Amino acid sequence: MLLIVRAMGETSMVEPLLLGTVFVLASLLLWLLADSDDDNGGGGLRQPVLVPIPVRHHQR
């Protein structure tokens, strides 16, 4: 019986450490997979769109 209690005492920190490791890895994975606001999912930041502005060459 003493052997069982000693074995349980030695492994009592294994489960919380394993659970914490799983939470850290899961949160890291979610953070890496989440899309940010400035990312279009193409792997880089969005480039500004250049819109042509009509210019008058004749004076009124």
N, C-alpha and C positions, 0 to 999 in steps of 0.2 A: 504494500500500500504506500509506503514511503517513496518507493521508486516512481510510482504514478504521480504523486504530489510533486516530487522534484522535477519530473519531466514536464508537468503542466506549468510549473514555475519558470522553467527555462524557455518554453515556447510561448509564454504569455505576451511577449513583445513582438513576436513574429507576425501575428495577425494584424495588430494596429499598423505596423510598418508596411505590411503588404497592402492593406487597405489605403493607407496614405499614398503609397506609390501608385496604386491604380488610379486614385483621384487626381494626382498630379499629372500622370500620363494622359488621362482622359481630358483634363482641362487644357493641356498643351495641344492635344490633337484638335479639340474644338476651336482653340484660338488660332491655330494655323489654317484651319479650313474655313473659318468665318471670313466673309467678304467685308472689306472696309468700304466706307462711303466714297472714297476717291479711287476705287479700283473697279474697272469694268469687267474683271474676270479674265482679261487677256494677258495677265502677267505683268502689267506695268501701269503707271499712272496715265490718266487720260490726258491727251494732248489738247490744247485749245483749238477750237475750230475757227478757221479764218474765213470770215464772211466778206465777200467783195462789197465795197461801198461805191455806188455810182458817183462819178465825178463829172461835173459840167465843165465843158471846155469853152463854152460860149458865154460871154457876159450879156446880161439883159439890159 
